[in-house]
């Protein structure tokens, strides 16, 4: 099927020199650093609470960047045409992944406040931890972290650099190369995100285990990344970018992805809970038993409603996914509840009697997210806003969603 479209000019797909987005790196960078510094002082010496709040924020920001990486890999693997005009935005959202290696440093310093399996004296008197010591030990834990960050940095840099290189060279050779490399990259992604979720999330309670934990973190990552992608493109259009390039049909497809993976997240979350509840094995039920008391129980109910129930009915129809303000509202809602989901995962390990929200929680979340946004905006200004010479660009520009 032929596509008779007019390709956008080079000037129309560049970020203008005086555009407000060019101020984002400095503004959000400063805000991020100040918030993280302020959160340390606001903790008032309660290092355990600070590091748990920081871990929640770290996993939140990282998940969005990883979800954007998955979106990019999957579009190449499927040789998708519709998504070409929004793929560069996803590439910019995945590009800050290397900064999380730097943001991981506080977690190294706070490992003893986060993970009690790092206390060798405690491990020596715990048969369960002794049995897991071959995997849960500080040396191997750091080696694995280095592998994760190394592979994520390599994948995000390689695919974005090849995409930008195609802007000048054109042709189909780079498209085929990226497609072939995306298959092993997806396998590496699946393994690294699963083990990272185990290392940094599940090992907070090393007696507990779930074979679905890696998929659970993956599900939250991709639905929040799709929401961030949709919100970013909507914001760019509101500020005069990608006009006539990204259409309501593209937004409809992004909305469908947010809707579909909201259902996927709920399916994984419910499956994990139901299988553990049905088996009723003490080693497995401890996670939910800790969260079935006081305000943690209430937050669990809110997550069922806010992370699945309301978005399910809100995003089900075609119309609301094509209206900019309603899709933006849905995207912000999903991102917010993804943070609350990770808060529900991490914080009961330090606040066992119930939710104890604090200024530290807000400052760490704003700090990490601001640094992430600063880097993503910086990358946004370093290349064209769309893959200019991707051979599937005409297909994407003519895309109609029936």
Protein Blocks (a to p, Z undefined) as FASTA:
>chain_A
ZZddddddfklmcccfklmklmmmmmmmmmmmmmmmmmmmmnnopamlmmmmmmmmmmmm
mmmmmmmmmmmmmmmmnopaklmmmmmmmmmmmmmmmmmmmmmmmmmmmmmmmmmmlmmk
lmmmmmklmmmmmmmcfklmmmmmmmmmmmmmmmmmmmmmmmmmmmmngpjklmmmmmmm
mmmmmmmmmmmmmmmmmmmmmmmmmmbccfklmmmmmmmmmmmmmmmmmmmmmmmmmnop
aihkacfklmmmmmmmmmmmmmmmmmmmmmmmmmmmmnopaklmmmmmmmmgcjllmmmm
mmmmmmmmmmmmmmmpmmlmmpmklmmmmmmmmmmmmmmmmmmmmmmmmmmnbccddfkl
mmmmmmmmmmmmmmmmmmmmmpcfbdfklcklmmmmmpccZZ
